[in-house]
Amino acid sequence: MVTDNFPDISFIEDATIEEVMATMIQDYQDKYKELTGREVSLGQADPYRLIMYACAVQIYQAMQYADYAGKMSFLKYANGEYLDNLAAIRGVTRLKATPATTTLKFTIDSPLQSAVSIPAGTRATNGNNVFFATDTYTEIKVGQTTVSVSATCTDEGALGNNFAEGEINMLVTALPYITRVENTVLTFGGSDTESDDDLRDRAFEKPESYSTAGPSGAYRYFVKQVDTSISDVIVRSDNPGEVQVLFITDNGMPSAALIEKVKTALEDRSVRPLTDKIVVKAPGTKAYNVDLTYYISSSEKASVAAIQENVNAAVEIYNLWQTEKIGRDINPSYLTQQIMEAGAKRVSITAPVFTVLNNDVLATTGTVSVKYGGLEDD
């Protein structure tokens, strides 16, 4: 996130409850001496100390609310409805969830002498509680055996995406004569409600959009508005007047349908400068393999199983990190860091090796081989 590099702030100077308690006890003892001229020391079980401890808990709770309320006014910390209101100041609203779409083909066994009606809302499913309903009325005409019509998932969100051709093949709405139904294109276009992190990034980038999409930041802003699944965007221009827009999604490479959707959005005359030729595409890829052997200190032999799980998780974290940004160099040093933090004594990495990537190339994970080499003395 762009706000990760913003400085941390605290409206209570990072005070802890222990500090609040200590301050209250000290204030009490100082005031007692001021009024009586005598020293007083409150023991651990002294009723006055216990009363002040109880008050300190309530005071610290109020301090936490004040700190939270203050931070909700800043882009780095705001979340939920606070973030919605903060983003609205910049004219940015949270993207709503959208349903996936596809094309359904309905088939009858042989031509009939009358048209076969297929009402709007006719449903089909993959048999796993994901349903698509036809958008409009259509019919199989006299002498024909098939007809295709657009259909939309009945549930919003990404759950309706990426069903392959033919996977939506069970008719839910009973229709006479229809013997087969299937989707003829990959289901696409469904997106979940925009996350706080994505909304925060778009709100930060909003000022870039005040100019027509000549600046690279403006293109990034408009691309991310198209679909909440878009996670990284690269804008480059290798030739005068030509703008290349490359992007990926939370699931990796974008579908052809999503690429076309982004291209259509950027061709809007209120977005694209007249002199810009826009090329929207997926980035190139560079596969890397993971091949490593790690060792655990003999002093940690009681924790071998837990460390092994941590190492496997560390490799997954590395692979996610390595493949989440276009142009990120293949860097085994980060893999070493993750495995050491997972509890390994040392690690020997055969692959990957450090590789510099151009900013139009995405690293992708190939084969993964993680071997445990055994215990070693410290």
ABEGO torsion letter per residue (X at the ends): XAAAABBBBBAAGGBBAAAAAAAAAAAAAAAAAAAAGBBBBBBAABAAAAAAAAAAAAAAAAAAAAAAAAAAABAAABBEAAAAAAAAAAGBBBBBBBBBBBBBBBBBABBBABBBBBBBGBBBBAGAGBBBBBABBBBBBBGBABBBBBBBBABBEAAABGBBBGABABBABBBBGBABBBBABBBBGBBBBBBAAAAAAAAAAAAAAABBAABAAAAAAAAAAABAABABBBBBBABBGBBBBBBBBAAEBBBAAAAAAAAAAAABAAABBAABBBBBBBBBBBBBBBBBBBBBBAAAAAAAAAAAAAAAAAAAAAAAAAAABBGBBBBAAAAAAAAAAAGBABBBBAOBBBBBBBAABBBBBBBBBBBBAEBBBX
